[in-house]
């Protein structure tokens, strides 16, 4: 399987989610506490550290959208998932740059 990495700006996230919502697995790589405070609708929480402590297998039939607070953790996870063959979308700027309609508080 050959993966693909795409970066999207946080301000484009709403249009991207509405266009591809049924074909995405959305992963918040922040801590559980950060996730509980605020996250993107339909996101699951897999903290950054878990990706490097154990082998995590994800659905390969959907593209994976990853985000964190500012983009640093998510780009590292995105590159690791790309190496494993997944198609990944990284949100540049993370939640700090996102002010859209898909926020759950």
C-alpha positions in Angstrom: 0.0 0.0 0.0 1.3 3.4 -0.9 0.4 6.3 1.3 0.0 10.0 0.6 0.6 13.0 2.9 -1.4 16.2 2.4 -1.3 19.4 4.5 -4.3 21.6 4.8 -4.6 24.9 6.6 -6.9 25.1 9.6 -9.0 27.7 8.0 -9.9 25.3 5.2 -10.9 22.5 7.6 -14.7 23.1 7.5 -15.0 22.8 3.7 -12.7 19.8 3.7 -14.8 18.1 6.4 -18.1 18.7 4.7 -16.7 17.4 1.4 -15.0 14.3 2.7 -16.7 13.6 6.1 -17.7 10.0 5.4 -14.3 9.1 4.0 -12.2 10.4 6.9 -10.9 9.0 10.2 -10.3 12.1 12.3 -7.6 11.6 15.0 -6.8 14.2 17.7 -3.2 13.4 18.9 -3.3 15.7 21.9 -3.6 14.4 25.5 -6.9 13.0 26.8 -7.3 16.1 29.0 -6.9 18.5 26.0 -9.3 16.4 24.0 -12.0 16.5 26.7 -11.7 20.4 26.8 -12.3 20.9 23.1 -12.0 18.8 19.9 -13.3 18.5 16.4 -16.6 16.8 15.8 -16.3 13.0 15.2 -12.7 12.9 16.2 -11.2 10.1 18.2 -8.4 10.6 20.7 -5.2 8.7 20.3 -2.5 10.6 22.2 0.7 11.3 20.4 2.8 9.2 22.8 0.8 6.1 22.1 1.8 6.1 18.4 5.4 5.6 19.5 4.8 3.2 22.4 2.8 0.6 20.6 1.8 -0.5 17.2 -1.5 1.0 16.3 -3.5 -0.4 13.4 -6.1 1.9 11.8 -8.7 1.5 9.1 -6.9 1.5 5.8 -9.9 2.2 3.7 -10.3 5.7 4.9 -8.0 8.7 4.8 -6.7 9.8 8.1 -6.9 13.4 9.2 -4.6 14.2 12.2 -4.5 17.4 14.3 -3.1 18.7 17.5 -2.8 22.1 19.2 -0.4 23.8 16.7 0.7 21.2 14.2 4.0 19.9 15.7 2.8 16.6 17.1 0.4 15.9 14.3 3.0 16.3 11.5 5.2 13.8 13.3 2.3 11.3 13.6 1.3 12.0 10.0 4.8 11.2 8.7 4.9 8.0 10.8 1.5 6.9 9.4 2.7 7.8 5.9 5.7 5.5 6.3 3.3 2.7 7.3 1.3 3.2 4.0 -1.7 5.3 5.2 -3.0 8.3 3.3 -2.9 11.1 5.8 -4.0 14.8 6.0 -2.3 17.0 8.5 -4.0 20.2 9.8 -1.4 22.9 9.7 -1.7 25.3 12.6 -3.9 22.8 14.6 -6.8 23.9 16.8 -5.1 27.2 17.7 -5.8 28.3 14.2 -9.2 26.7 13.8 -12.3 28.7 14.5 -14.9 26.7 12.5 -18.2 25.2 13.1 -17.0 21.6 13.9 -15.7 22.4 17.4 -17.1 20.4 20.3 -16.5 22.0 23.8 
